[in-house]
Amino acid sequence: MKIVVLGPAHPYRGGLATIMMTMAREMQSRGDEVKVYTFSLQYPSLLFPGKSQTVDTPAPQDLHIERVVNTCNPFNWIRLGRRLRREAPDIILLKYWTPFMAPCFGTIARLARKNGKTKVLCQIDNVEPHEHHLTDRIFNRYFLGAVDGFVYMSEQVHGELTAYTSAPMLFSPHPMFENFGERVERNEACKRLGIDNQYRYLLFFGLIRDYKGLDILLEAFERGENRDLRLLVAGEFYNDKEQYRPLFERLGERVILHDNFVADDDVKYYFSVADALVLPYRTATQSGVTQIAYNFSVPMVVTNVGGLPEIVADGRVGFVCEPTVEGVAEAIGRLDEESLTTFARNFPEERKRFSWSAMCDKLLEVYKMARG
């Protein structure tokens, strides 16, 4: 089959780009002809809260990647939509995570599928965004109505999706990230990160936004009595860093802050020093960070929101708690040697649930359903 993967990819950074390139590789390995069309402009700089949208690493040699999508130029959407209509791939695979992309993706999809052959499929992260805007529902309706089939990764997204469309949709959990390498020796990882090997570490990892509840975790950690435990916060602030300053000051040396975007090559060091990962989210659909933890067999504490309990079964490889200071503090307090040993024993079996091959199988199944 001819497949076009349309969305984030190199040189754009982050988990979404990793997902789309991994999907492209999986489909390519099956003998499909795969092209990746990514952004010439993803976000205008005024709308991007981070320091950089791209990486400086060389482009992967095993993928055909073109930078052809400008999310702010309607003439670009029309040209690309017409181009795809002429190219007539069997599948256009889109990634959808924010209504900001809806006008661009929706227009391209509507034009492309007019050839009567191409089916537009979507591997969807979120329907309703974490930060809401007045245009969300209008934009969602425009894009979701242009898609022939979906693969979703949590029941929360499934429920939200059915309010907009009756197109075929199937569940496949977020696959495990395997591109960050293998666990390294703890001594080496501590040295690389410049932290003291004598302490145990809890890890908060990823872009810092209000809904991710870093303030909840800091307050919960402040209540802990284990002075040999440190909290390592690694990620770029996408909100106001100053709101956390009083908590950082009170906790002092008990918190180590690495407030920068973590390059792919450095991810393994953070997960190699962590005794546990904590996701104190206020809201969630699913999280790619849990799938990094699965790759490195790092136990987790997650809150009982969205699809997180579907990914991290309570008592199997971590604890599920309420999204409150008290709930997170209590769960952290339960991370003793016995529970950590139990979680380590359960990881090999739990990891079998999350494969890229399984997700691609679901996409092909949805494609067949969409064709009738």
N, C-alpha and C positions, 0 to 999 in steps of 0.2 A: 504494500500500500504506500501511497504518497501521503506524508504527514507533515504539517506545519505546526511547530510549537511556537506560540506567540505569547511573549511575556518577558519577565526579567531573566537575564542571562549575562554572561561576561560581556562587558567589563563591570556590570552592576554588581554590587556586593550584597551579601546577606543570604539568609536561608531560602528566600523565594527563588533567587537565581540558582542556587544549588539544586533545589527541587526540580526546576524546569530542565536544567541540563542533565540531571540524573535520569529523569523520565525520557528525555531524548535519547540518551545512551542505551537505556533498556530497550526502547522500541527499535533502535538501530541494530542492536544485537540480535533482534528477531528477524532481520532481513528487510525491514521497512526502509524506504527512502525518506530521510528526515532532514528538514531544514528548520533552523531556529531563527525567528524574526524577533529581535529585541528593540530596545528604545534608542533613538537618537537623542530624545529628551524624555525622561521619566517624570520628574517633578520640576517645576520652576524653582529656582533657588530660594525664592521668597517663601515657598510653601514647604521646604524641606528643613526639618529642625536639626538634622545632624550636620557633621562637618564636611562629609564628602559622600556622594552617591556611588562612586566608582572605586575600583582598585587598579593598581599599577602592574599587576602580574600579567604575564603573557597570555594571549588567548589560547584556549585549548585547541590542539591540532586535530582532535578526533571528531570535532563537530563543525558543521557548516552554520556559522552565525553571521547574520546581517543586522546592522543597526538601521532600522527603517521606520520605526514608529515614533511619531511626535505626538504626545498626549494633548498638546495645547493647540494643534493646528488642524482644524476641520478639513482643509484641503488635502492634507496628508492622509487623513482617515479615508477620504473618498478615493484618492489615488491607490492606496494600498488595498482597499476593499475591492476595487475594480481589477487590480493586478491579481489578487487571489481568486477572483471569479474566473479570470482567464486561465490561471495556472491549474485550477480545478483539482486541488488535493482531495483525497478521500476524507481526511480529517483535519480540522483546525483545532488544536488543543490550546485552550486559554487558561490562565491562572487568574482567579478573581479574589481580591482581598479587601478592596475599598471602593465605595461608590464613585470616588474621583475618577476611576478608570472607565466608568460606565459609558459616557458619551463616546469616547474613543473606541473602546472595544465593541460597543453595541453597533456603532455605525459600520465598522469594518466587517463584523459578523453578518449584518443584514445584507450588505452588498455582496459579500463573498458567496453566500449560500443561494443566491439567485440563479446560479448555474444549474440548479436542480440535482447536482451530484454531491457537493461538499456538505458534510455534516460538521456542525460546530459543537464541540464538547468542552466542558469546563470542569477543571479540578478546583473546587471552591473551598476557600479557607473560611471566609465570613460572608454572611448576608448583611446583617445589621452591624455597622461598624462600632468599635469601642468608644469613639468620640462622635457624638451625633451632630448632624447638621440638617437644616430644613429641607434640603434637596435630596436626602438619602433615599426616600421611598420612590420619588420620581425617577431618579437615576437608576435605582435597582430594577424598577419595572421595565425601563427601556432596555437595559442590558439582558436581564434574565429572560425576557420574552424573545430574545434573538438566539437563544441557545437550544440545541436539539437534545442534549442529555448532560447529566451531571454525575460526578463522583464526589461525595461529601465525606467528611472525616469525623463528624460528631452528630449525635442525635439532635442537639440544639440547632445546628445548621440545617439539618433535615427539616425540622419543624418550621423554621423560618422560611426555608425555600418553598415549601408547599403552599405558603400564602401568596406566592407570586406566580408559580408555574405548575403545570401538570406534566411537564416533560419527563421522560424516563430518568430515574436517579437511583444510584446504588451506593451502599456504604463500603468504604475501605479505610481502615485506620491509617493515620500518618505513618509512612514508612520510617525505618530507622536510618539516621544519618550515619553513613559509613566512610565518608570522604575526609574525616578529620584525623585519620591515622589510628594508631594503637596507643594504649596506655603506656606511659613511660615510668621509670623508677621515680618514686616520690622525692627522693633526694635531688635528682636532676630537675624535676619540675619545680620544686621550691627554689632551687638556685636560679633557674631561668626567670621566675617571677619575682625574685628578690624578697622572699618571705622566709620566716623561721620554721625549720623542720620540726621543732620541738612541740609545736601546737597542732591540734586537730582543727579542721576547717569545715565550716558550712559555706556553701556557694550560692550566691544570687547571680544569675548570668543572663545577659541579654540587654537589649535596648530598654532604657528606664522611662516608663510612661506611667501616668497616674493609676491606670487600671491594674497595673502589675503589683501594687501594694508594697513597695519597698518600705514605706513608712510603717506599715503593719509589722513587717519583719524586724525592723530596727527596734520598735517598741517591745516586741516579743523577746528579742534577743537580750535587751536590757534587763529583762526579768530573770534571765538565766543565772544560775549560781556557779556554773562550771567555768572557772577562770583560765582553764587550759584550752578553752574553745574560742576560736576566732571566726569572724564573719568576713568572707572575701566577697566584695561586691565588684563585679566586672561588667562594664557596659557603658555605652554612651548615653548621656542624659538627653531625652527628647521632651523634657518638661523643665520646670524651674528647679535648678539644683539647690537654690537657697532655702527652699522649704524644708530640706533635710538637715540643714546645718546644725540646729540645736541638738538633734539626735546624734549626729556625728561627733559633736563636741562632748556630749555627755558620755558617749561610749569610748572615746579616746582611742587608745591603741588596740582595743578589742575589735575594731573594724579596720580592714584594709580596703582602700578604695582605689580601683583602677578604672577611672572614668574616661575610657576611650573605647572606640570600636575594636573588637578583638579580631585580628586577622585569622583566617582559616588555619594557618600553620601553627598558631599559638593556642588554639582551642584545647588541644590535648593536654597541655600543661595545667590548665585550670581544672579540668576534670580528673586529672591524675593526682592532684593534691586534695581533692574534696572527699570528705567522709560522707557527705550527703548534699544534695541539691535541694533548695527550698524555693517553691513557687507560691508566694502568698497572694495570688491574684484575687482581685475583687470580682472580676468577670473574665470569662474565657470562652472560646469555642474549643480549640485544641492548642497545643504548643509544640513547636519544633524543638524547644529546649529539652523537653522530656525525652525526645528521640535521640538527642545527643547523649543524654544520661544513659539511655539503654545501650548505646554503642559502647560506652565505657563502664557499664555495669555499676553505676553510681546510684545508691539508694536515694529516694525522693520523699519530700514532704510537699504535698499539693493541697490546695483548698478545694472544697466541694462545690465547684462552680463549673458550668458548661460541660465540656467533654473530658475534663481532667480525670474524674473518677473512672471513666471508661478506659483510659490509657493506663492509669496507675491504680490497680486494684488494691484496696486497703489491706495491709498486712502481708502482701505478696512481695513487692519490691519497694515498699514505702508505706507512709501513712497518709490518709486523707483526713483533713480537719476542716472546721468551719473557718470562713475568711474573716476572723477576728484576731485581735492581739492575744486573747486568752486561748483560742483554739490553736494558733500557730505555736505559742509558747509551750502548751501542753504536749503537742506533737514532737517538738524538738526535744523536750525532756524525756521522751520515750525512746530516743535513739541511743540505746545502750549496746553493749557488745553482743548480747544475745540476739537482739532484733537485727543488727547489721549482719551478723553471721547467717541468719535465716534468709534475709533478702539476697545476700550473695549466692546462696544455694539455689534460689528460685529464678535468678536472672536467665540462665540458659534456656529454660522452658518458655518463659514469658517473652523473650526476644523473638521467638518463632512467629509471633503474630504479625510482625511488621516487616513486610518485604516490598520492594519496588516491583517485583514480578507480579505479585498479587494485585497491586494497584493497577498495573497495565492490563492485567486480565479483566479487571472490572471495567476499565475504559473500553476495551474491545466488546465486552458484553453490552455496555450501554450503546455503543455504536450500532450493534446488531439490532437492539431494541428500537433505536431511532430510525433505522432503515425500514422497520416493519417486517 
